[in-house]
């Protein structure tokens, strides 16, 4: 990236360990918080070389690997997970991809070291 005159590094982190803690998720939260530290250090170290580093922090996303699509998952589980979000739904994968495209684009040319919440409000929702 330095040889090419810059670029954009985009990590996938989580709101867990950033804006929320959840029981039983200590290792996950610690790893995601560490990733945010790495993001900030890379942004500070390589900004002069026109390399930006950011992280997206997605909420629940409706993918085949989602807990709501696991064997034995129920409609009640899906309703519960959706209800955790202020928007009362999960993201489509394309919505998460759009946030990455934004961070990679010139529209985000002054964004670096950021935790970009793309979480449907799960980190602020209380019911």
N, C-alpha and C positions, 0 to 999 in steps of 0.2 A: 504494500500500500504506500509506503514511503516513496519507493521508486516511481510509482504512478502518480504521485502528487496528492495523495489523500484517499479517503474512503470512509466507510461507515461499518462499524461493528455493532451488531444487534444481538443481544442475548435474550433468552426466554427465562424469566425469573418467575416470581409469584408474589401476590399480595401477602401470602403466609410468610411471616418473618420480616415483613416490611410494615404493613398496617394492621396486621392481625396475628394473633397466636391461637393455635387450636390444639386441644389435648391430643396427645399421642403422636404429634408431628414434630418433635424436637429436632431430629436429624434433618428432616426435610426443610424446616424453617431455617436452621443454621446454614445449610448449604445454599439456600436461596439468598439469605442475608449476606453470605460471603460473596456470592456472585455480584450483588450490588456493590460491595466494596471493590471488587475487581473492576467493575464497570467504571466507577468513579476514578480509580487510580489510572486506568488506561486513558480515560478522557483527559485527566490532568497531564499525564506524561506525553501524550501524543497529539495534543491539540495544536501545538505549533507546527506539526507536520501535516495539518489538515485532516487528521484522522479523528472521527467522532466515535464515541462509544456510548451506547444507550441500552436499556433493557425494557422489554415489554413485560407487564405483569397481568396476564390474562385471568379472567374468571373462568367459570365452568364453560367448557366448549363441547358441543355435541359432535363427538368423533367416535369412531368404533372403539377406541381405548377408554372412553369416558366411563366412569363408575356407573352411570345410568344405562349403559349398554352392556354391562358385565352379565355373564350368565346368572340368572336368578334375580336380576334387578326388577323392581316392581314399578308400577305407575306411581305409587306413593313416594318412592325414592326420587323419581324425576320431579314430582311436584315439590318435594322438600328442597331439592337442590335449586330448582328454579326460584323458589320462594326466598332463598337466601339473598338473591340479587335484587337491587332496587328496581331493575327493569322487569323482574319476575319472569325471566327466561334465561336460557343459556345462549351463548354466542354460536353463530355458525362459523365454521373454520375460515370462511372467506372474510368475515369481519375482523378476525385476528390478523389475517394476512394483510388486510388493508392498512392496519396500524404499522406493520413492518414496512410496507411499501412507502408509507408516509415518512417514517424515520430514515429510510434509505434515500429519499428524494431530496432535491434541492429545496423543497418547501420546509425542510427541517435543518437547513444549513447552519443555523445558530443554536441547535439543540445538541448538547453533549453532557454526559454524566447523569442523565435523567432516568428516573424510574417512571415509565409511561404506563399508567393504569389503564387497562383495557378490560375492565372487570365487570361491566354492567352494574356497577355500584355495590358489589358484594362487600367491598372493604368499608363501606359507610352505612350499609343497610342494617337496620335493627329490627326487621320484621316486615 
